[in-house]
């Protein structure tokens, strides 16, 4: 693995700048060289206490608001204010794309410190990267007690990039422990850029219905136990999984996915597109410049995708 490079500060937008680049978003650089290098080498990085208690309280409240149907959305039924919070959340495994409807969730997609770290590590393996980053996905995991985790997988299988720059920012809203289903990772498994094949895992008691990656040695896996307020960053090629929540508390997490803004996003190519020119624009710039700003952005609508029940039950 080549050594990490310190991203160059993105050039300030000016009247003479290329029309391909829109305005520049400046974020604070919060990591030292050792942290950047650690992410390049290991494929993940933990930043403890990055979120404040007030921010966690805001995320907890908005998790209930989203699940209750507070925001206009065709795919979420509005629930009465009188319904207890526990009842609102108890059947939800995950809400996909909550930042599409919630300004609070969107605020944390663009959290200054998170995006500052992203501007240093997202594509630190590329020698000429300038620190520009865009977001394409948010996932709000509720994971109540007894709910399953996800079997071994690599996020880049589901969200392809052209330069291995996919990265997750995993915000722990609750303490994440072995008992309640924290992340497990295989350090360094991202290095060769290999995407492992997948198959059904045949273990619905432990994992949800997603397929399982296989063909590797997982004997070096380590648990990533973190306190609430910590943020775990991990590369899209890193092998990771989570197990069933065997505790009596929730394991709430907001995980947002980002990538190098200079990489096109060939997510679900359309019929008239090739892999080379496919580029979904339901994205948000969070650091640096958007070299494809001239394309504009696509309307993502205001619907979310809800995984409401356990993998071995029917909704």
C-alpha positions, 0 to 999 in steps of 0.5 A, a space after each residue: 500500500 502506498 503511503 498516504 498523502 496529505 490532500 492539497 487544499 482545494 483551489 478557491 472558486 474564482 471567476 477564472 476557474 474552470 466552469 466544470 467546478 462549482 463553489 468550494 466547500 471548506 472544512 477543517 482538517 482534524 486528523 494528523 498524519 498518523 491517523 490518515 496513514 492508519 486509515 490507508 493501512 487498516 481500512 478503518 479509523 475510529 474517532 471517539 467523542 466526535 459528537 456532542 451529547 446535544 447532537 446525539 439527543 437531536 439525532 435520537 429525537 429525529 430518529 423517532 420523528 422520521 419513523 413516526 412520519 413527521 416529514 412528507 413521504 409517500 413510503 412512511 405512514 404517519 403515526 399518532 403523537 400519542 404512540 409511545 416511542 418504543 412502539 414507533 421504533 420496535 419493528 424497524 431495522 433500518 431506514 434508507 436515505 432519511 436525509 432525503 426527507 429530514 433536514 436534521 439527518 441532512 445536517 449530519 450528512 454535512 457535519 463539519 468535523 465528519 466532513 473535515 476527516 473525510 476530506 483527508 482520508 476518503 481518497 488518501 490512497 490517490 496521490 493527486 486527490 484534492 480533498 473533494 468529497 460527495 455523499 450519495 447515501 444515508 442509512 439509519 439503523 435502529 436495530 432493536 433487541 433481537 434484530 439481526 445484523 448483516 453478514 460479511 460484505 463490502 459496501 463497494 459491491 452495492 455502491 461502485 466507484 471508479 477509484 476505490 474511494 467509497 467510504 462510510 461514516 458510522 455515527 454511533 448514536 448508542 454505545 455499540 458493543 459485542 452484545 448489541 451488535 457492533 461492527 466487526 472488521 478484517 483490518 487491511 482486507 481492503 488493500 488489494 481492491 478485490 470484491 469477493 463473491 457472495 452467496 446466501 448465508 443460510 443463517 437467518 437467526 443471526 443475519 438479515 436477508 442480504 447475501 454473504 461475501 465468502 472466499 477469505 480468511 476471517 480469523 483476523 476479524 476484530 470487534 469495533 466497540 465504541 461509545 455513543 458519539 464516536 464515528 467509525 470511518 471505513 473503506 468500501 472494500 473493507 470486509 465487515 459484518 455485525 451480529 444479532 443484537 443480544 442485549 435489551 437496548 437499541 443499537 442506533 447508528 446513522 451511517 452515511 456513504 461518501 466518495 471522491 467527488 472526482 469519481 463518477 458514480 455508476 450506480 444503476 446505469 440507465 439503458 443509454 449509458 455505458 459504465 464509463 459515462 454513467 454518473 448518478 447525480 442524487 448527490 451532495 457535495 460536502 467538501 472541496 469542489 464538484 467537478 461535474 457541477 455543470 451537470 446539475 443534480 438529479 431530483 431524489 424525491 422525498 421517499 425513503 426505503 424502510 426495512 421494518 421487520 426481522 429477516 426471518 419474518 414477513 411484513 
